[in-house]
Amino acid sequence: MKSSWCPAVLVLVLVAVPLSAQDTSIPRLPGGRITNAGVARANRAVDSVFIARTLPADTIEIGDFAGYLIARLGVPPFSDSLNFAVTADTLRARITGRLMDFPVEARSELGPIFTFIDSTSVFTIDVSMPQHSDRLMLFRLERATIRGIPIPDMLLDPALTEYARRYPVLAGGGRELLVEMPPGATARLVTNGVAIYLPVKH
């Protein structure tokens, strides 16, 4: 599956740098994980439905799918101990974590967001999927919050602009991601997953 990135994904922003090992003593948040093994699982599912066409449909766990999208940007392999949790319902995918879970490199790039906030504060990134047919999946960053309070655009936009510069496939100021699908294919968010479909021709 070829991707032309324009995401709505600070998700991608959050892990768009090499990640150092995280403190495994920190309690794990509920939800799917972004792991290298998950990238491989998602890649096999996408290949089976959209490329080899050995299956008409499959459902990819949302953490696996998030990792798959990030890997397609060309981001270096990330630490499997990353303590971000990924969940989804039929309307939004959400990434949740703590500011302390960010690697040092990302903290420096997102400096204004970290300056006056306790590192144990919980952030959430909401991503919608407003388009899921006509050969395209569109993912859009709807909001990013810390302690339930939206991060002001004046703090968020510089980081998104930098990542859009670094990864030219991102568009919409770094807030949108388009993923191309084969003709006739569809995809949709489901509970904690992304369901992909492409009827097998007989």
PyMOL CGO cylinders between C-alpha atoms (Angstrom):
from pymol import cmd
from pymol.cgo import CYLINDER

trace = [
    CYLINDER, 0.00, 0.00, 0.00, 1.51, 3.28, -1.10, 0.3, 1, 1, 1, 1, 1, 1,
    CYLINDER, 1.51, 3.28, -1.10, 1.12, 6.22, 1.26, 0.3, 1, 1, 1, 1, 1, 1,
    CYLINDER, 1.12, 6.22, 1.26, 1.11, 9.96, 0.62, 0.3, 1, 1, 1, 1, 1, 1,
    CYLINDER, 1.11, 9.96, 0.62, 1.33, 11.54, 4.03, 0.3, 1, 1, 1, 1, 1, 1,
    CYLINDER, 1.33, 11.54, 4.03, -0.60, 14.49, 5.20, 0.3, 1, 1, 1, 1, 1, 1,
    CYLINDER, -0.60, 14.49, 5.20, -1.44, 13.45, 8.78, 0.3, 1, 1, 1, 1, 1, 1,
    CYLINDER, -1.44, 13.45, 8.78, -3.44, 14.43, 11.36, 0.3, 1, 1, 1, 1, 1, 1,
    CYLINDER, -3.44, 14.43, 11.36, -1.01, 12.78, 13.49, 0.3, 1, 1, 1, 1, 1, 1,
    CYLINDER, -1.01, 12.78, 13.49, 0.91, 14.26, 16.30, 0.3, 1, 1, 1, 1, 1, 1,
    CYLINDER, 0.91, 14.26, 16.30, 1.04, 10.56, 16.90, 0.3, 1, 1, 1, 1, 1, 1,
    CYLINDER, 1.04, 10.56, 16.90, 3.69, 10.61, 14.29, 0.3, 1, 1, 1, 1, 1, 1,
    CYLINDER, 3.69, 10.61, 14.29, 5.18, 13.74, 15.77, 0.3, 1, 1, 1, 1, 1, 1,
    CYLINDER, 5.18, 13.74, 15.77, 5.52, 12.04, 19.11, 0.3, 1, 1, 1, 1, 1, 1,
    CYLINDER, 5.52, 12.04, 19.11, 7.60, 9.18, 17.84, 0.3, 1, 1, 1, 1, 1, 1,
    CYLINDER, 7.60, 9.18, 17.84, 9.31, 10.78, 14.88, 0.3, 1, 1, 1, 1, 1, 1,
    CYLINDER, 9.31, 10.78, 14.88, 12.73, 10.57, 16.55, 0.3, 1, 1, 1, 1, 1, 1,
    CYLINDER, 12.73, 10.57, 16.55, 14.76, 7.59, 17.74, 0.3, 1, 1, 1, 1, 1, 1,
    CYLINDER, 14.76, 7.59, 17.74, 13.47, 6.49, 21.14, 0.3, 1, 1, 1, 1, 1, 1,
    CYLINDER, 13.47, 6.49, 21.14, 15.57, 5.60, 24.13, 0.3, 1, 1, 1, 1, 1, 1,
    CYLINDER, 15.57, 5.60, 24.13, 14.50, 2.87, 26.52, 0.3, 1, 1, 1, 1, 1, 1,
    CYLINDER, 14.50, 2.87, 26.52, 11.78, 3.88, 28.93, 0.3, 1, 1, 1, 1, 1, 1,
    CYLINDER, 11.78, 3.88, 28.93, 11.56, 3.12, 32.66, 0.3, 1, 1, 1, 1, 1, 1,
    CYLINDER, 11.56, 3.12, 32.66, 9.81, -0.23, 32.86, 0.3, 1, 1, 1, 1, 1, 1,
    CYLINDER, 9.81, -0.23, 32.86, 8.81, 0.48, 36.46, 0.3, 1, 1, 1, 1, 1, 1,
    CYLINDER, 8.81, 0.48, 36.46, 6.21, 2.98, 35.21, 0.3, 1, 1, 1, 1, 1, 1,
    CYLINDER, 6.21, 2.98, 35.21, 2.73, 1.36, 35.19, 0.3, 1, 1, 1, 1, 1, 1,
    CYLINDER, 2.73, 1.36, 35.19, 1.55, 0.48, 31.71, 0.3, 1, 1, 1, 1, 1, 1,
    CYLINDER, 1.55, 0.48, 31.71, -1.42, 2.48, 30.48, 0.3, 1, 1, 1, 1, 1, 1,
    CYLINDER, -1.42, 2.48, 30.48, -4.36, 0.43, 29.12, 0.3, 1, 1, 1, 1, 1, 1,
    CYLINDER, -4.36, 0.43, 29.12, -4.47, 0.11, 25.33, 0.3, 1, 1, 1, 1, 1, 1,
    CYLINDER, -4.47, 0.11, 25.33, -2.50, -1.17, 22.36, 0.3, 1, 1, 1, 1, 1, 1,
    CYLINDER, -2.50, -1.17, 22.36, 1.24, -0.59, 21.98, 0.3, 1, 1, 1, 1, 1, 1,
    CYLINDER, 1.24, -0.59, 21.98, 3.42, 0.81, 19.22, 0.3, 1, 1, 1, 1, 1, 1,
    CYLINDER, 3.42, 0.81, 19.22, 6.04, -1.89, 18.64, 0.3, 1, 1, 1, 1, 1, 1,
    CYLINDER, 6.04, -1.89, 18.64, 8.27, -3.16, 15.87, 0.3, 1, 1, 1, 1, 1, 1,
    CYLINDER, 8.27, -3.16, 15.87, 6.56, -6.57, 16.03, 0.3, 1, 1, 1, 1, 1, 1,
    CYLINDER, 6.56, -6.57, 16.03, 3.24, -4.77, 15.58, 0.3, 1, 1, 1, 1, 1, 1,
    CYLINDER, 3.24, -4.77, 15.58, 4.55, -3.07, 12.46, 0.3, 1, 1, 1, 1, 1, 1,
    CYLINDER, 4.55, -3.07, 12.46, 5.35, -6.50, 11.00, 0.3, 1, 1, 1, 1, 1, 1,
    CYLINDER, 5.35, -6.50, 11.00, 1.87, -7.83, 11.89, 0.3, 1, 1, 1, 1, 1, 1,
    CYLINDER, 1.87, -7.83, 11.89, 0.17, -4.84, 10.30, 0.3, 1, 1, 1, 1, 1, 1,
    CYLINDER, 0.17, -4.84, 10.30, 2.33, -5.10, 7.20, 0.3, 1, 1, 1, 1, 1, 1,
    CYLINDER, 2.33, -5.10, 7.20, 1.33, -8.76, 6.75, 0.3, 1, 1, 1, 1, 1, 1,
    CYLINDER, 1.33, -8.76, 6.75, -2.35, -7.89, 7.07, 0.3, 1, 1, 1, 1, 1, 1,
    CYLINDER, -2.35, -7.89, 7.07, -2.12, -5.02, 4.58, 0.3, 1, 1, 1, 1, 1, 1,
    CYLINDER, -2.12, -5.02, 4.58, -0.21, -7.22, 2.14, 0.3, 1, 1, 1, 1, 1, 1,
    CYLINDER, -0.21, -7.22, 2.14, -2.76, -10.05, 2.43, 0.3, 1, 1, 1, 1, 1, 1,
    CYLINDER, -2.76, -10.05, 2.43, -5.73, -7.76, 1.71, 0.3, 1, 1, 1, 1, 1, 1,
    CYLINDER, -5.73, -7.76, 1.71, -4.42, -4.99, -0.53, 0.3, 1, 1, 1, 1, 1, 1,
    CYLINDER, -4.42, -4.99, -0.53, -1.47, -6.55, -2.38, 0.3, 1, 1, 1, 1, 1, 1,
    CYLINDER, -1.47, -6.55, -2.38, -1.50, -10.37, -2.48, 0.3, 1, 1, 1, 1, 1, 1,
    CYLINDER, -1.50, -10.37, -2.48, -5.31, -10.31, -2.13, 0.3, 1, 1, 1, 1, 1, 1,
    CYLINDER, -5.31, -10.31, -2.13, -5.42, -13.66, -0.38, 0.3, 1, 1, 1, 1, 1, 1,
    CYLINDER, -5.42, -13.66, -0.38, -7.97, -12.28, 2.09, 0.3, 1, 1, 1, 1, 1, 1,
    CYLINDER, -7.97, -12.28, 2.09, -10.99, -10.05, 1.36, 0.3, 1, 1, 1, 1, 1, 1,
    CYLINDER, -10.99, -10.05, 1.36, -10.75, -8.34, 4.76, 0.3, 1, 1, 1, 1, 1, 1,
    CYLINDER, -10.75, -8.34, 4.76, -8.80, -8.14, 7.98, 0.3, 1, 1, 1, 1, 1, 1,
    CYLINDER, -8.80, -8.14, 7.98, -8.74, -6.08, 11.17, 0.3, 1, 1, 1, 1, 1, 1,
    CYLINDER, -8.74, -6.08, 11.17, -5.47, -4.60, 12.37, 0.3, 1, 1, 1, 1, 1, 1,
    CYLINDER, -5.47, -4.60, 12.37, -5.04, -3.82, 16.07, 0.3, 1, 1, 1, 1, 1, 1,
    CYLINDER, -5.04, -3.82, 16.07, -4.87, -0.04, 16.45, 0.3, 1, 1, 1, 1, 1, 1,
    CYLINDER, -4.87, -0.04, 16.45, -1.42, 0.02, 18.11, 0.3, 1, 1, 1, 1, 1, 1,
    CYLINDER, -1.42, 0.02, 18.11, -0.03, -2.14, 15.32, 0.3, 1, 1, 1, 1, 1, 1,
    CYLINDER, -0.03, -2.14, 15.32, -1.60, 0.12, 12.68, 0.3, 1, 1, 1, 1, 1, 1,
    CYLINDER, -1.60, 0.12, 12.68, -0.22, 3.27, 14.31, 0.3, 1, 1, 1, 1, 1, 1,
    CYLINDER, -0.22, 3.27, 14.31, 3.26, 1.75, 14.29, 0.3, 1, 1, 1, 1, 1, 1,
    CYLINDER, 3.26, 1.75, 14.29, 2.82, 0.69, 10.67, 0.3, 1, 1, 1, 1, 1, 1,
    CYLINDER, 2.82, 0.69, 10.67, 1.96, 4.24, 9.61, 0.3, 1, 1, 1, 1, 1, 1,
    CYLINDER, 1.96, 4.24, 9.61, 4.89, 5.68, 11.54, 0.3, 1, 1, 1, 1, 1, 1,
    CYLINDER, 4.89, 5.68, 11.54, 7.29, 3.16, 9.99, 0.3, 1, 1, 1, 1, 1, 1,
    CYLINDER, 7.29, 3.16, 9.99, 6.12, 4.15, 6.50, 0.3, 1, 1, 1, 1, 1, 1,
    CYLINDER, 6.12, 4.15, 6.50, 7.44, 7.64, 7.17, 0.3, 1, 1, 1, 1, 1, 1,
    CYLINDER, 7.44, 7.64, 7.17, 10.91, 6.18, 7.35, 0.3, 1, 1, 1, 1, 1, 1,
    CYLINDER, 10.91, 6.18, 7.35, 11.23, 6.72, 11.09, 0.3, 1, 1, 1, 1, 1, 1,
    CYLINDER, 11.23, 6.72, 11.09, 14.04, 4.58, 12.60, 0.3, 1, 1, 1, 1, 1, 1,
    CYLINDER, 14.04, 4.58, 12.60, 12.94, 1.53, 14.62, 0.3, 1, 1, 1, 1, 1, 1,
    CYLINDER, 12.94, 1.53, 14.62, 11.58, 2.63, 17.97, 0.3, 1, 1, 1, 1, 1, 1,
    CYLINDER, 11.58, 2.63, 17.97, 11.93, 1.22, 21.45, 0.3, 1, 1, 1, 1, 1, 1,
    CYLINDER, 11.93, 1.22, 21.45, 9.35, -1.44, 22.26, 0.3, 1, 1, 1, 1, 1, 1,
    CYLINDER, 9.35, -1.44, 22.26, 9.30, -0.16, 25.83, 0.3, 1, 1, 1, 1, 1, 1,
    CYLINDER, 9.30, -0.16, 25.83, 7.60, 3.07, 24.73, 0.3, 1, 1, 1, 1, 1, 1,
    CYLINDER, 7.60, 3.07, 24.73, 4.76, 3.60, 27.21, 0.3, 1, 1, 1, 1, 1, 1,
    CYLINDER, 4.76, 3.60, 27.21, 2.20, 5.21, 24.91, 0.3, 1, 1, 1, 1, 1, 1,
    CYLINDER, 2.20, 5.21, 24.91, -1.21, 3.49, 24.75, 0.3, 1, 1, 1, 1, 1, 1,
    CYLINDER, -1.21, 3.49, 24.75, -3.35, 3.50, 21.58, 0.3, 1, 1, 1, 1, 1, 1,
    CYLINDER, -3.35, 3.50, 21.58, -7.12, 3.00, 21.60, 0.3, 1, 1, 1, 1, 1, 1,
    CYLINDER, -7.12, 3.00, 21.60, -9.92, 3.57, 19.11, 0.3, 1, 1, 1, 1, 1, 1,
    CYLINDER, -9.92, 3.57, 19.11, -13.66, 3.64, 18.69, 0.3, 1, 1, 1, 1, 1, 1,
    CYLINDER, -13.66, 3.64, 18.69, -15.59, 4.15, 15.45, 0.3, 1, 1, 1, 1, 1, 1,
    CYLINDER, -15.59, 4.15, 15.45, -14.98, 7.91, 15.51, 0.3, 1, 1, 1, 1, 1, 1,
    CYLINDER, -14.98, 7.91, 15.51, -11.48, 8.52, 16.83, 0.3, 1, 1, 1, 1, 1, 1,
    CYLINDER, -11.48, 8.52, 16.83, -8.14, 6.88, 17.49, 0.3, 1, 1, 1, 1, 1, 1,
    CYLINDER, -8.14, 6.88, 17.49, -6.39, 8.12, 20.64, 0.3, 1, 1, 1, 1, 1, 1,
    CYLINDER, -6.39, 8.12, 20.64, -2.80, 7.99, 21.82, 0.3, 1, 1, 1, 1, 1, 1,
    CYLINDER, -2.80, 7.99, 21.82, -2.29, 8.50, 25.53, 0.3, 1, 1, 1, 1, 1, 1,
    CYLINDER, -2.29, 8.50, 25.53, 0.89, 8.77, 27.54, 0.3, 1, 1, 1, 1, 1, 1,
    CYLINDER, 0.89, 8.77, 27.54, 2.81, 10.84, 30.04, 0.3, 1, 1, 1, 1, 1, 1,
    CYLINDER, 2.81, 10.84, 30.04, 5.17, 13.66, 29.23, 0.3, 1, 1, 1, 1, 1, 1,
    CYLINDER, 5.17, 13.66, 29.23, 7.92, 11.68, 30.96, 0.3, 1, 1, 1, 1, 1, 1,
    CYLINDER, 7.92, 11.68, 30.96, 7.48, 8.98, 28.31, 0.3, 1, 1, 1, 1, 1, 1,
    CYLINDER, 7.48, 8.98, 28.31, 8.83, 11.25, 25.56, 0.3, 1, 1, 1, 1, 1, 1,
    CYLINDER, 8.83, 11.25, 25.56, 12.49, 10.70, 24.63, 0.3, 1, 1, 1, 1, 1, 1,
    CYLINDER, 12.49, 10.70, 24.63, 14.92, 13.50, 25.44, 0.3, 1, 1, 1, 1, 1, 1,
    CYLINDER, 14.92, 13.50, 25.44, 15.24, 14.49, 21.76, 0.3, 1, 1, 1, 1, 1, 1,
    CYLINDER, 15.24, 14.49, 21.76, 11.50, 15.04, 21.43, 0.3, 1, 1, 1, 1, 1, 1,
    CYLINDER, 11.50, 15.04, 21.43, 11.35, 17.01, 24.66, 0.3, 1, 1, 1, 1, 1, 1,
    CYLINDER, 11.35, 17.01, 24.66, 13.87, 19.49, 23.30, 0.3, 1, 1, 1, 1, 1, 1,
    CYLINDER, 13.87, 19.49, 23.30, 11.95, 19.89, 20.03, 0.3, 1, 1, 1, 1, 1, 1,
    CYLINDER, 11.95, 19.89, 20.03, 8.63, 20.31, 21.81, 0.3, 1, 1, 1, 1, 1, 1,
    CYLINDER, 8.63, 20.31, 21.81, 10.28, 22.46, 24.48, 0.3, 1, 1, 1, 1, 1, 1,
    CYLINDER, 10.28, 22.46, 24.48, 7.54, 25.07, 25.05, 0.3, 1, 1, 1, 1, 1, 1,
    CYLINDER, 7.54, 25.07, 25.05, 5.04, 22.32, 25.85, 0.3, 1, 1, 1, 1, 1, 1,
    CYLINDER, 5.04, 22.32, 25.85, 7.28, 20.83, 28.53, 0.3, 1, 1, 1, 1, 1, 1,
    CYLINDER, 7.28, 20.83, 28.53, 8.63, 23.98, 30.17, 0.3, 1, 1, 1, 1, 1, 1,
    CYLINDER, 8.63, 23.98, 30.17, 5.98, 24.63, 32.80, 0.3, 1, 1, 1, 1, 1, 1,
    CYLINDER, 5.98, 24.63, 32.80, 4.20, 21.27, 33.08, 0.3, 1, 1, 1, 1, 1, 1,
    CYLINDER, 4.20, 21.27, 33.08, 4.80, 18.38, 35.47, 0.3, 1, 1, 1, 1, 1, 1,
    CYLINDER, 4.80, 18.38, 35.47, 6.43, 15.48, 33.61, 0.3, 1, 1, 1, 1, 1, 1,
    CYLINDER, 6.43, 15.48, 33.61, 3.87, 13.05, 35.06, 0.3, 1, 1, 1, 1, 1, 1,
    CYLINDER, 3.87, 13.05, 35.06, 1.04, 14.89, 33.30, 0.3, 1, 1, 1, 1, 1, 1,
    CYLINDER, 1.04, 14.89, 33.30, -1.02, 12.76, 30.91, 0.3, 1, 1, 1, 1, 1, 1,
    CYLINDER, -1.02, 12.76, 30.91, -1.42, 13.83, 27.28, 0.3, 1, 1, 1, 1, 1, 1,
    CYLINDER, -1.42, 13.83, 27.28, -3.95, 12.56, 24.74, 0.3, 1, 1, 1, 1, 1, 1,
    CYLINDER, -3.95, 12.56, 24.74, -3.90, 12.92, 20.97, 0.3, 1, 1, 1, 1, 1, 1,
    CYLINDER, -3.90, 12.92, 20.97, -7.20, 12.48, 19.11, 0.3, 1, 1, 1, 1, 1, 1,
    CYLINDER, -7.20, 12.48, 19.11, -7.06, 11.44, 15.44, 0.3, 1, 1, 1, 1, 1, 1,
    CYLINDER, -7.06, 11.44, 15.44, -10.10, 11.13, 13.18, 0.3, 1, 1, 1, 1, 1, 1,
    CYLINDER, -10.10, 11.13, 13.18, -10.51, 9.18, 9.94, 0.3, 1, 1, 1, 1, 1, 1,
    CYLINDER, -10.51, 9.18, 9.94, -12.98, 11.31, 7.96, 0.3, 1, 1, 1, 1, 1, 1,
    CYLINDER, -12.98, 11.31, 7.96, -12.30, 9.60, 4.62, 0.3, 1, 1, 1, 1, 1, 1,
    CYLINDER, -12.30, 9.60, 4.62, -11.96, 5.84, 4.23, 0.3, 1, 1, 1, 1, 1, 1,
    CYLINDER, -11.96, 5.84, 4.23, -12.91, 4.99, 0.64, 0.3, 1, 1, 1, 1, 1, 1,
    CYLINDER, -12.91, 4.99, 0.64, -12.40, 6.29, -2.93, 0.3, 1, 1, 1, 1, 1, 1,
    CYLINDER, -12.40, 6.29, -2.93, -8.84, 4.93, -2.78, 0.3, 1, 1, 1, 1, 1, 1,
    CYLINDER, -8.84, 4.93, -2.78, -7.83, 7.04, 0.19, 0.3, 1, 1, 1, 1, 1, 1,
    CYLINDER, -7.83, 7.04, 0.19, -7.63, 6.89, 3.95, 0.3, 1, 1, 1, 1, 1, 1,
    CYLINDER, -7.63, 6.89, 3.95, -7.42, 10.33, 5.49, 0.3, 1, 1, 1, 1, 1, 1,
    CYLINDER, -7.42, 10.33, 5.49, -6.24, 10.75, 9.07, 0.3, 1, 1, 1, 1, 1, 1,
    CYLINDER, -6.24, 10.75, 9.07, -6.56, 14.13, 10.75, 0.3, 1, 1, 1, 1, 1, 1,
    CYLINDER, -6.56, 14.13, 10.75, -5.20, 15.40, 14.04, 0.3, 1, 1, 1, 1, 1, 1,
    CYLINDER, -5.20, 15.40, 14.04, -8.22, 16.81, 15.82, 0.3, 1, 1, 1, 1, 1, 1,
    CYLINDER, -8.22, 16.81, 15.82, -6.68, 17.87, 19.09, 0.3, 1, 1, 1, 1, 1, 1,
    CYLINDER, -6.68, 17.87, 19.09, -3.86, 17.30, 21.56, 0.3, 1, 1, 1, 1, 1, 1,
    CYLINDER, -3.86, 17.30, 21.56, -4.50, 17.77, 25.27, 0.3, 1, 1, 1, 1, 1, 1,
    CYLINDER, -4.50, 17.77, 25.27, -2.52, 17.71, 28.50, 0.3, 1, 1, 1, 1, 1, 1,
    CYLINDER, -2.52, 17.71, 28.50, -4.52, 16.94, 31.64, 0.3, 1, 1, 1, 1, 1, 1,
    CYLINDER, -4.52, 16.94, 31.64, -7.60, 17.23, 29.47, 0.3, 1, 1, 1, 1, 1, 1,
    CYLINDER, -7.60, 17.23, 29.47, -6.76, 20.82, 28.47, 0.3, 1, 1, 1, 1, 1, 1,
    CYLINDER, -6.76, 20.82, 28.47, -6.16, 21.48, 24.73, 0.3, 1, 1, 1, 1, 1, 1,
    CYLINDER, -6.16, 21.48, 24.73, -2.61, 22.49, 23.82, 0.3, 1, 1, 1, 1, 1, 1,
    CYLINDER, -2.61, 22.49, 23.82, -2.80, 25.99, 22.25, 0.3, 1, 1, 1, 1, 1, 1,
    CYLINDER, -2.80, 25.99, 22.25, -1.96, 26.20, 18.55, 0.3, 1, 1, 1, 1, 1, 1,
    CYLINDER, -1.96, 26.20, 18.55, 0.78, 28.73, 19.34, 0.3, 1, 1, 1, 1, 1, 1,
    CYLINDER, 0.78, 28.73, 19.34, 2.66, 25.94, 21.15, 0.3, 1, 1, 1, 1, 1, 1,
    CYLINDER, 2.66, 25.94, 21.15, 1.66, 23.03, 18.91, 0.3, 1, 1, 1, 1, 1, 1,
    CYLINDER, 1.66, 23.03, 18.91, 2.01, 24.54, 15.43, 0.3, 1, 1, 1, 1, 1, 1,
    CYLINDER, 2.01, 24.54, 15.43, 5.80, 25.13, 15.50, 0.3, 1, 1, 1, 1, 1, 1,
    CYLINDER, 5.80, 25.13, 15.50, 6.43, 21.45, 16.29, 0.3, 1, 1, 1, 1, 1, 1,
    CYLINDER, 6.43, 21.45, 16.29, 3.99, 20.29, 13.61, 0.3, 1, 1, 1, 1, 1, 1,
    CYLINDER, 3.99, 20.29, 13.61, 5.53, 22.65, 11.06, 0.3, 1, 1, 1, 1, 1, 1,
    CYLINDER, 5.53, 22.65, 11.06, 9.00, 21.28, 11.81, 0.3, 1, 1, 1, 1, 1, 1,
    CYLINDER, 9.00, 21.28, 11.81, 7.87, 17.70, 11.29, 0.3, 1, 1, 1, 1, 1, 1,
    CYLINDER, 7.87, 17.70, 11.29, 6.07, 18.65, 8.09, 0.3, 1, 1, 1, 1, 1, 1,
    CYLINDER, 6.07, 18.65, 8.09, 9.39, 20.11, 6.91, 0.3, 1, 1, 1, 1, 1, 1,
    CYLINDER, 9.39, 20.11, 6.91, 11.30, 17.02, 7.95, 0.3, 1, 1, 1, 1, 1, 1,
    CYLINDER, 11.30, 17.02, 7.95, 8.79, 14.63, 6.38, 0.3, 1, 1, 1, 1, 1, 1,
    CYLINDER, 8.79, 14.63, 6.38, 7.52, 16.29, 3.16, 0.3, 1, 1, 1, 1, 1, 1,
    CYLINDER, 7.52, 16.29, 3.16, 4.79, 13.67, 2.79, 0.3, 1, 1, 1, 1, 1, 1,
    CYLINDER, 4.79, 13.67, 2.79, 3.00, 15.33, 5.72, 0.3, 1, 1, 1, 1, 1, 1,
    CYLINDER, 3.00, 15.33, 5.72, 0.56, 18.06, 4.76, 0.3, 1, 1, 1, 1, 1, 1,
    CYLINDER, 0.56, 18.06, 4.76, -1.98, 20.38, 6.29, 0.3, 1, 1, 1, 1, 1, 1,
    CYLINDER, -1.98, 20.38, 6.29, 0.72, 21.91, 8.43, 0.3, 1, 1, 1, 1, 1, 1,
    CYLINDER, 0.72, 21.91, 8.43, 1.59, 18.43, 9.73, 0.3, 1, 1, 1, 1, 1, 1,
    CYLINDER, 1.59, 18.43, 9.73, -1.99, 17.69, 10.77, 0.3, 1, 1, 1, 1, 1, 1,
    CYLINDER, -1.99, 17.69, 10.77, -3.15, 15.37, 7.97, 0.3, 1, 1, 1, 1, 1, 1,
    CYLINDER, -3.15, 15.37, 7.97, -2.11, 12.06, 6.45, 0.3, 1, 1, 1, 1, 1, 1,
    CYLINDER, -2.11, 12.06, 6.45, -3.42, 10.51, 3.25, 0.3, 1, 1, 1, 1, 1, 1,
    CYLINDER, -3.42, 10.51, 3.25, -2.85, 6.81, 2.64, 0.3, 1, 1, 1, 1, 1, 1,
    CYLINDER, -2.85, 6.81, 2.64, -3.56, 5.48, -0.82, 0.3, 1, 1, 1, 1, 1, 1,
    CYLINDER, -3.56, 5.48, -0.82, -5.52, 2.22, -1.21, 0.3, 1, 1, 1, 1, 1, 1,
    CYLINDER, -5.52, 2.22, -1.21, -6.25, 0.03, -4.24, 0.3, 1, 1, 1, 1, 1, 1,
    CYLINDER, -6.25, 0.03, -4.24, -9.43, 0.71, -6.26, 0.3, 1, 1, 1, 1, 1, 1,
    CYLINDER, -9.43, 0.71, -6.26, -12.48, -0.74, -4.53, 0.3, 1, 1, 1, 1, 1, 1,
    CYLINDER, -12.48, -0.74, -4.53, -10.83, -0.87, -1.12, 0.3, 1, 1, 1, 1, 1, 1,
    CYLINDER, -10.83, -0.87, -1.12, -12.28, 0.63, 2.05, 0.3, 1, 1, 1, 1, 1, 1,
    CYLINDER, -12.28, 0.63, 2.05, -11.12, 1.01, 5.61, 0.3, 1, 1, 1, 1, 1, 1,
    CYLINDER, -11.12, 1.01, 5.61, -12.76, 2.11, 8.84, 0.3, 1, 1, 1, 1, 1, 1,
    CYLINDER, -12.76, 2.11, 8.84, -12.05, 2.58, 12.49, 0.3, 1, 1, 1, 1, 1, 1,
    CYLINDER, -12.05, 2.58, 12.49, -13.50, -0.09, 14.75, 0.3, 1, 1, 1, 1, 1, 1,
    CYLINDER, -13.50, -0.09, 14.75, -13.13, -0.68, 18.47, 0.3, 1, 1, 1, 1, 1, 1,
    CYLINDER, -13.13, -0.68, 18.47, -9.35, -0.71, 19.03, 0.3, 1, 1, 1, 1, 1, 1,
    CYLINDER, -9.35, -0.71, 19.03, -8.59, -1.48, 15.41, 0.3, 1, 1, 1, 1, 1, 1,
    CYLINDER, -8.59, -1.48, 15.41, -8.73, -0.57, 11.72, 0.3, 1, 1, 1, 1, 1, 1,
    CYLINDER, -8.73, -0.57, 11.72, -10.77, -2.87, 9.47, 0.3, 1, 1, 1, 1, 1, 1,
    CYLINDER, -10.77, -2.87, 9.47, -9.63, -3.04, 5.84, 0.3, 1, 1, 1, 1, 1, 1,
    CYLINDER, -9.63, -3.04, 5.84, -11.63, -4.51, 2.96, 0.3, 1, 1, 1, 1, 1, 1,
    CYLINDER, -11.63, -4.51, 2.96, -11.01, -5.37, -0.67, 0.3, 1, 1, 1, 1, 1, 1,
    CYLINDER, -11.01, -5.37, -0.67, -13.38, -7.91, -2.20, 0.3, 1, 1, 1, 1, 1, 1,
    CYLINDER, -13.38, -7.91, -2.20, -11.56, -10.75, -3.93, 0.3, 1, 1, 1, 1, 1, 1,
    CYLINDER, -11.56, -10.75, -3.93, -12.35, -10.95, -7.64, 0.3, 1, 1, 1, 1, 1, 1,
    CYLINDER, -12.35, -10.95, -7.64, -13.38, -14.34, -8.93, 0.3, 1, 1, 1, 1, 1, 1,
]
cmd.load_cgo(trace, "trace")
